[in-house]
Amino acid sequence: MISSPFAVLAFLFALAAVGFWSERTRIGATLTGTVVVILLAILSANINLIPHSSQAYDFVFSYLVPVIIPLFLVKANLIQIAREATRLSGAFLIASLATVLGVLLAIEIVDLSGMVSLPITDTDARAGIAGLFTSTYIGGSVNYAALGEITGLREDASFFSAATAVDNVYSALYLSILALLPGLRWLTTHFKMNVDDDHSAGALFDDTEAAPISAASMGSALAFALGIVAVSDLVVAHFDWGMYRYAIITLITVAIATVAPSWVAKLRGSFELGVVLSMVFFASIAAGADVVAVITIAPKLIIFTAVLLCVHALVLLALGRLLGLTLPELIIASNAAVLGATTAPALAAAKGWSHLVTPGVLVGVLGYALGTVVGTAVYQWLL
């Protein structure tokens, strides 16, 4: 078994590389690199190639995850999002509302008692699970990690890994369903497929983005992200706001991105660095998965997530049709909420909806900004 923390960390990065490479293949493109990395990490841990617990995983959670948030949010310019992705932003807000309603209905239908082996009440666990899935189906994996810390559910490695596995399998399945929706005649006859006056198109970045990624730009992006985390931790320590660490990191980054967009635009490569570290994060979570525990815990989560996503889709389609949004807009908004900023523009491009590629990235980034905040709000409200 690989046991050295550095060797385990090297293995995690190697899995991330395999995940990126796999997307060039037909199977990998279907599953997505994220799911490939998670499956390989689970397999590696359960055949004792790597351990279920390691200092390397602790390092990823303690030091890499907080840095990923600013890297993803560098371009979360709220003014630009409002100007360039108005229609899709509206669709995304509906998708976020649909996620919250889906979570609230799912926790009422599915009995989640006894799922978490931590010294907390079932009420606390129930609220934590609701916040966890709210965050990931509005934002993404980084928001999921943040709520794992905030709720304390990450301390139960078996549960957290099981929840991650269920989440990602459903994400892959849901992406496939979204890709199939435009081919359903019933939907295409009841929804508009395009909009005459489309204000959702626009340039995502200014001319500075055309410049190549360099060592200087990536170094600056890392320095910026680390600085945001350092300042946020000072605020957290001063006011004793430990529970709101990730929300503060998010708010500070979004404020800077909105006030100084021309300056943060120079931090080229930030998003790419965030994606790489996210893959390592996926592998770290999945490596903690005990298959026996997953089999024991997962059935309830499978039902819970199925209810959540069904309600999400039905509410989104119903409200979207009522408000005159097009089917492509609703599909990309749902994709951005459930799967994040990386797959939304990819699906838009694959379907030939070029006018939604840029807004797809924008609303995905908006999801990163909102996921932790809304997830925390749901968690606190249910407590």
Protein Blocks (a to p, Z undefined) as FASTA:
>chain_A
ZZbfklmmmmmmmmmmmmmmmmmpmklmmnopmlmmmmmmmmmmmnomacfbdfklmmmm
mmmmmmmmmmmmmmmcfklmmmmmmmmmmmmmmmmmmmmmmmmmmmmmpccehkaccdbd
fklmmmmmmmmmmmmmmnmmmlmmmmmmmnommmmmmlmmmmmmmmmmmmmmmmmmmmmm
mmpmklmmmpcfbdfblckbccfbdfklmpccdfklmmmmmmmmmmmmmmmmmmmmmnop
mklmmmmmmmmmmmmmmmmmmlmmmmghklmmmmmmmmmmmmmmmmmpcfklmmmmmmmm
mmmmmmmmmmmmmmmmmmmmmnopafklmmmmmmmmmnojklmmmmmmmnopaklmmmmm
mmmmmmmmmmmmmmmmmmmmmZZ
